[in-house]
Amino acid sequence: MPPVLSIAGSDNSAGAGIQADLKTMSALGVYGLTAVTCVVAEVPGKVSAIHGIPPALVAEQIRLCFEAFPVSALKTGLLFSAEILKCVVETLGEFRSEGGVPALVVDPVMVASSGHRLLEPESLQMYRSGLFPQATLVTPNVDEAAVLLGQTIESRTDLCAAGRALVREYKVAFLMKGGHLKGPVAVDVLILPEGEEHWFEAPFVHGVSTHGTGCTYSAAIASELGKGADLVTAVGVAKRFLSQAVAGYLRWTKGGEASDALNHFAGVR
């Protein structure tokens, strides 16, 4: 069972963040390791508080995981502050200089599904100069890609053009997630450094309001890479896994309000 590391925030409602990553990894048959970057008080549709972990403690979590386990792949999620992001970049760099960092999936988490900003503005440059160049794959959604490029994305054509611009700039693969675009299907495009395109589609599930789709998607890709899949295959498996988790959603009602969550074990027999 390959160990796969998630460097991300904690979500007490367990629909996103490290909790979603661990469910995804368990469902896909890898052993999930974690380095917690921040603690978020949230439920679907609401973020009420967020608190960063001391950067030195984040770094120590990462070091111990690499020293004790043969980490086969890793992903980053919510890194929250420039200080935490810098420590992650530097700590991974320590192992990269020794030839010891495996495939890295970077999910540049910036804004929660509720619209709450989760990333400090000064962190963006550290992503650009420090983390993206180390990545195997970066997985921005439409809103995150718009922040990175300073332009709006409104169509498939825009999505692909934005992905090509980002690949040219950072020389790594980008999975452009188009779930926020209007249309009958949720469409994503994977653009490889050499320019090859791969499109992935799944029908929208209407009437469902879940969070943690980006976390789950990137964790699934990292899990498949950790098992030895190539990037195109890993994204295809992850897209199907996420679609099953959305379609098999869970719902609870309290006080007249509904809370939805992804069902990470919907496709597990």
Stockholm file with secondary structure:
# STOCKHOLM 1.0

chainA/1-269         MPPVLSIAGSDNSAGAGIQADLKTMSALGVYGLTAVTCVVAEVPGKVSAIHGIPPALVAEQIRLCFEAFPVSALKTGLLFSAEILKCVVETLGEFRSEGGVPALVVDPVMVASSGHRLLEPESLQMYRSGLFPQATLVTPNVDEAAVLLGQTIESRTDLCAAGRALVREYKVAFLMKGGHLKGPVAVDVLILPEGEEHWFEAPFVHGVSTHGTGCTYSAAIASELGKGADLVTAVGVAKRFLSQAVAGYLRWTKGGEASDALNHFAGVR
#=GR chainA/1-269 SS CCEEEEEEEEETTSSSHHHHHHHHHHHTTCEEEEEEEEEEEEETTEEEEEEECCHHHHHHHHHHHHHHSCCCEEEECCCCSHHHHHHHHHHHHHHHTTTCCCEEEECCCCBCTTSCBCSCGGGHHHIIIIIGGGCSEECCBHHHHHHHHTSCCCSHHHHHHHHHHHHHHHCSEEEEECTTSCSSEEEEEEECTTCCEEEEEEECCTTCCCCCHHHHHHHHHHHHHHTTCCHHHHHHHHHHHHHHHHHTCEEEEETTEEEEECCTTTTCC
#=GC SS_cons         CCEEEEEEEEETTSSSHHHHHHHHHHHTTCEEEEEEEEEEEEETTEEEEEEECCHHHHHHHHHHHHHHSCCCEEEECCCCSHHHHHHHHHHHHHHHTTTCCCEEEECCCCBCTTSCBCSCGGGHHHIIIIIGGGCSEECCBHHHHHHHHTSCCCSHHHHHHHHHHHHHHHCSEEEEECTTSCSSEEEEEEECTTCCEEEEEEECCTTCCCCCHHHHHHHHHHHHHHTTCCHHHHHHHHHHHHHHHHHTCEEEEETTEEEEECCTTTTCC
//
